[in-house]
């Protein structure tokens, strides 16, 4: 007996407007990425992982709240991170997450997930430009600037 096999022949993308102030906002450096990240997740009470999808001119075409975790952790799947990037034809992405406890020091897990996502991005042809950690007090850390990427 043969079971029916279904094949996905079309994926419909639902497009919602990016917050108007960030639509096609150009990311020139880590401070720009921090500004967007802090506005959207900086004061959350648990860790939130954010993906900014960028076109070839580093303009934001989509922002995806990829995962909401607990007070001090967030499990991040490369599949979920790159799903929005692929569906939005992104040339690159910037990832960020918040540390509700006001520390911007990257954890061992932060560094591991950054490395894994960077490797996945190479395979997919979607560069991970930076990983920004934001804190409620307005401080941030760019893992690229710190030499972790």
N, C-alpha and C positions, 0 to 999 in steps of 0.2 A: 504494500500500500504506500503510495506516494503522498506526502503532505504537500500542501500548497506552499510555495515559496514566494515571498513578497519581496520586491525590489523597490528601493526608493528611487524614483525617477525624477522627482522634483522636490526641492526644499523651498518652502515659502518663508521668506524672511519678513517678520513683522517689524516695521520701522516706526520707532517713536522718536519724537524730536529730542535731541540732546538739550539739556538745560540751555536756553537761548544764549546765556552769557558765555557758554563754552562751545557752542556750535562753531566749528572750524577755528577755534582758538589755537594759535600756533605755540607749540612747545619749543622754546629756544634753549632752555637749560633746566637743571634740576629745580630752580626756584619756581619756574612756571608750573612744573609738574606738582610741586608741593602746594602751590596756591590752589590748584584744582582739587587735589586730594584732601587738603585740610578743610576746604569748604564743604566737601561731600561726606567725609568720614572722620574728620579730625576729632570730633567730640562724641563719637559713638561710645557706648558703655561696654562694648565687647569688640573683639577683633573683626574687622571687615576687610576683605580682600577686593581691591578695585583694579579693573583693567581699562586702560585708556587706549583705544584703537586709533592709530594715526595713518594718514595717507603719506605719499612720498614727500610732501612738503612739511611733515611733522604737524599737521593740523588735525585736531581731534574730530573724528568722524563718528565715534560711538564711545560711550562709557558704560561699563558693565560691572555691577556689583556681583562679583563672582561667587563669593562665599561669606557667610556670617558665621563666626565661630563662637567660642566661649570667651570668658574674661581674659584668658592669656594664651589662647591658641586658636588656630584656624587650619583645618585640613584642606589643602588645595590640590585639585586634580588638574594636570596639564590639559586634559580633554575639555574641561570647563573653561579654562583660561583661554585656550586658542579657538574655542567654538565661536565666540563672538568676533574674534579677529578674522577668522576665515569667512564667516558670513558677511562681514563688512569689507571684504577685500583689502584688509589692512596691509600696509607695507611693513609696519613695525608696531610694537606696543610698549607702553610703560606700565609696570605693575606697581601697586602701592598697597600698603596696609597700615593700620593704626595700632599703636600700643597704648591702650587706655590708662596704663599705670604711669604715663609721662616719661618713660625711658625710650630713647631712640636707638639704644644699643641693640644690634641685631643678635638674635639667638642662633644657636647652632642650626635649628630647624629653618630659620629664615634664610641662612646661607645655603643650606641643602636644597631648599625649594627653588631658590634663585638659580643655582647651578643646574638643576634639573630642567627648569623652564627655559633657560638659555640654550641648553642642548636640544630641547624639543624645537625651539624656534629656529635653530640652524637647520634641522631636518625639514621643517615646514617652509623655510624661506621667509619667515616672519621674525625679524630681529627684535630681541628684548633689549631696549635701549637703556633702561635703568629700573631699579627697584627702590622706591621711596618709602621710608618709614616715617610716619607722622605721629605727633603726640598732641594731646589736648592743649598744652601750653603754647603751641605754635612752633615748637622746635621740630626739626626733621633731619633725617640722614639719607644721603644718596649713596647707595651701595656702589655705584660706579665711581663716584668721586672718592670714596673711601678705599678703592682698589680691590673690592671684592668681586668685581665683574671684569 
